[in-house]
Amino acid sequence: MEKSLIALLEQSIKKNWDLDALTDYKGATLQYKDVARKIEKLHIIFEQSGIQKGDKIAICGRNSSHWGVAFLATITYGAVIVPILHEFKADNVHNIVNHSEAKLLFVGDIVWENLNENAMPNLEGIILINDYSLLISRSEKLTYAREHLNEMFGKKYPRNFRKEHIKYHEDSPEELAILNYTSGTTSFSKGVMLPYRAVWSNIRYALDVLPLKSGNKLVSMLPMAHMYGLAFEFLYTFCYGCHIYFLTRMPSPKIILQAFADVKPELVIAVPLIIEKIIKKNVLPKLQTPTMKILLKVPIISDKIKATVREQLMNAFGGNFYEIVVGGAAFNQEIETFMRSIDFPYTVGYGMTECAPLICYEDWKEFRAGSCGKPVHRMDVKILSPDPANIVGEIVCKGDNIMLGYYKNPEETAKAIDKDGWLHTGDLGIMDALGNVIIRGRSKNMLLGPSGQNIYPEEIEDKLNNMPYVSESIIIQQADGKLAALIYPDFDDAFAHGLNEKAVEEAMEANRVALNTELPAYEQIARVKIYHEEFEKTPKKSIKRFLYQEVR
């Protein structure tokens, strides 16, 4: 079997030439042939401005059809794409652009307002995603190519552009395809180097196990700069010839429900929070009335009620889907039990950026509740434990989905991938006799934002610890998903400056407000709790985080 992602993309464009491909929800639609034409025009710009195969091209903006086209144009040209979360603060975007050595940056209009081109001196050009106009050009060749683009395109294809003209870059399995940063600041930033084989292996697996066909519809609501959304809402569905609708605005439950009702997608890819919000708002309140509680105890009536509830919930997601795939964070147990009780078609997968992203998955009909499925094709997974079925150990994996390593960071790469090629996930779990993996916790401290964004508490603590009268701090995630800061203030310093206990509390609240102005929306601190004693430490002087997991 040819392990080529580019071949899959090329075949899909040719096969689905006249079908609808990408739609900005409530906006314009591009057919596969339109996508091909736009890819070709971007290739002319790359070629004329001297972009070489292997050069880096960054992209930062909200999901949209043009974001998708810029991504496809980059990899089909043979350049390396660097997707950046549009929620990152400006200095984080500057850091990633510089660290990755990107030559070009595609940027969304909202992101661009906050960026400073002088902080990214090595870029040759900055291109607006919305219409591919040049915002900044530091190259005469680039300026000329953009100004004469239609003329060049016309000369190259005088009798109109057809599918037989398409001949994209031939990728090799170990070649770098995507450089995906797990975080925004260079001190903590790790650029995950994903080769073509890892991305191909994920897409090939989805094509083999998920029952879609060309012309099927899907709503894309996860950030495409995150591997989960990129791989399964975009690349996999594009390779199938599906019609993808992008929610170009912030995906609130109201917008999502409206989009599901309009589009009626055949598959739903989501993070737990979206599912939980919809169930908590639209379904559970109706079941918690006194009459309903009594009726649910009567066997025949309860089956009928459950069937009705299932139908209502199916309809909330458009009523036309095979299953909902949940990933990116742990699922609320109460909600999962409820979904299981009404025989709702959902499944939970497991992955990480370093695996592009899949490690485990199982079809909803075979899925074991509470697990995250079984190892996917071309991946081995084991638990480092004397008794993997009963004693929790670290989850490690190896196979085609694994990254090449971290960009310019051999030390971190050596920590993550051992000499035998096993990737140490930092997650803890067990594996049952059938191969289902059950996650029991994260040994890493990473938290997950509402749309599956990675949150690194150490980064936030680093900033907080530098603020007035803070001695040390811990950032934790509360049961409602919001972040809280536990702070041990420097009371001696504060009292020496004439502050009393109440003034210290006010200073910590002021720090919270100030810190939030530096953080993206998904990292906002909702509340502060003051501790009057130092946090307990290990012999290495690191805080024993597991002792501080909730705000009482």
Secondary structure, 3 states (H helix, E strand, C coil): CCCCHHHHHHHHHHHCCCCEEEEECCCCEEEHHHHHHHHHHHHHHHHHCCCCCCCEEEEECCCCHHHHHHHHHHHHHCCEEEEECCCCCHHHHHHHHHHHCEEEEEECHHHHCCCCHHHCCCCCEEEECCCCCEEEECCHHHHHHHHCHHHHHHHHCCCCCCHHHCCCCCCCCCCEEEEEECCCCCCCCCEEEEEHHHHHHHHHHHHHHCCCCCCCEEEECCCCCCHHHHHHHHHHHHHHCCEEEECCCCCCHHHHHHHHHHHCCCCEEECHHHHHHHHHHHCHHHHCCHHHHHHCCCHHHHHHHHHHHHHHHHHHCCCCCCCEEECCCCCCHHHHHHHHHCCCCEEECEECHHHCCEEEECCCCCCCCCCCCEECCCEEEEEECCCCCCCCEEEEEEECCCCCEECCCHHHHHHHECCCCCEEEEEEEEECCCCCEEEEEECCCCEECCCCCEECHHHHHHHHHCCCCEEEEEEEECCCCCEEEEEEECHHHHHHCCCCHHHHHHHHHHHHHHHHCCCCHHHCEEEEEECCCCCCECCCCCECHHHCCCCC
